[in-house]
C-alpha cells in the first residue's frame, strides 16, 4: 500500500480547565494498486495549546475512537473518496463535541 493522502483539521476550539484546547481530526489514506483497495485510518484528539512549551495531546472518553474504512474503487476515485470519508469523520467528531451537556471538561 502506498500513502495516498494525509489530512487534518481543527474541528473546534474549546476553553476548559486546561486552557485553550483544539479538537483535531486526522486521516491517513493508503491505496493498493494491486487490489484497488483504499484504506482510510481516522483518528482525533484534544490538543492543549501551550504558548510556553510543547502542545499536549489528550484522548478524552467523549471523543470517538479510532476508525478505519476500507473500500474497493478505481485509483482515479481514491483521493475524492478519502476526502469524503474524512468529511464524514469530522462530522462525527463535531457531533461528539456537541452531544456533551456543556463544554467538555471531563478529560
C-alpha positions in Angstrom: 0.0 0.0 0.0 1.2 3.5 -0.8 0.4 6.6 1.2 -2.2 8.5 -0.8 -3.3 11.3 1.5 -2.7 12.8 5.0 -5.2 15.3 6.2 -6.0 17.0 9.4 -8.5 19.7 10.6 -9.1 21.6 13.8 -12.7 20.8 14.3 -13.3 23.2 17.2 -11.5 25.3 19.8 -12.6 24.9 23.4 -11.8 26.6 26.7 -11.7 24.4 29.8 -9.8 23.9 33.0 -6.7 23.2 31.0 -6.9 26.4 29.0 -7.4 26.7 25.2 -7.8 23.3 23.6 -8.3 22.3 19.9 -10.3 19.3 18.9 -8.3 17.8 16.0 -9.4 15.2 13.4 -6.9 13.3 11.2 -6.9 10.8 8.4 -4.2 8.7 6.7 -5.3 7.2 3.4 -3.4 4.4 1.6 -4.2 2.8 -1.7 -3.1 -0.7 -3.0 -3.0 -0.6 -6.8 -2.9 -4.4 -7.0 -6.2 -4.9 -5.2 -7.7 -1.4 -5.8 -8.3 -1.1 -2.1 -8.5 2.2 -0.3 -7.9 2.2 3.5 -8.6 5.4 5.4 -7.5 5.4 9.1 -9.3 8.2 11.0 -8.4 9.5 14.5 -9.0 12.5 16.7 -7.6 14.1 19.8 -7.8 17.1 22.1 -4.7 19.3 21.8 -3.9 21.6 24.7 -2.4 24.7 23.2 0.5 25.8 25.4 2.2 29.0 24.4 5.2 28.4 26.7 6.1 24.9 25.6 5.2 21.8 23.6 1.5 21.2 22.9 -0.1 18.3 24.9 -2.5 15.9 23.2 -5.2 14.0 25.2 -7.7 11.4 24.4 -10.9 12.1 26.4 -13.5 9.4 26.6 -16.1 11.6 24.8 -14.2 11.6 21.6 -14.9 8.9 19.0 -12.4 6.0 19.0 -10.1 5.4 16.0 -11.8 4.1 12.9 -10.7 2.5 9.7 -12.7 2.5 6.5 -11.8 0.1 3.6 -13.3 0.1 0.2 -12.5 -1.0 -3.3 -12.6 1.5 -6.2 -10.6 2.8 -9.2 -7.4 4.7 -8.3 -8.7 7.9 -10.0 -11.6 8.0 -7.5 -9.5 7.3 -4.4 -8.5 10.8 -3.4 -12.0 12.1 -3.7 -13.4 9.1 -1.7 -10.7 9.6 1.0 -11.8 13.2 1.3 -15.4 12.3 1.6 -14.6 9.7 4.3 -12.7 12.4 6.2 -15.5 14.9 5.9 -17.8 12.2 7.4 -15.3 11.6 10.2 -15.1 15.3 11.0 -18.9 15.4 11.2 -18.8 12.5 13.7 -16.2 14.3 15.8 -18.2 17.5 15.8 -21.3 15.6 16.9 -19.4 14.1 19.8 -18.4 17.6 20.9 -21.9 19.0 20.7 -23.5 16.0 22.4 -21.8 17.0 25.7 -24.2 18.6 28.2 -21.8 21.6 28.4 -18.3 22.4 27.2 -16.4 19.2 27.6 -14.4 19.2 30.8 -14.2 15.5 31.7 -10.7 14.8 30.4 
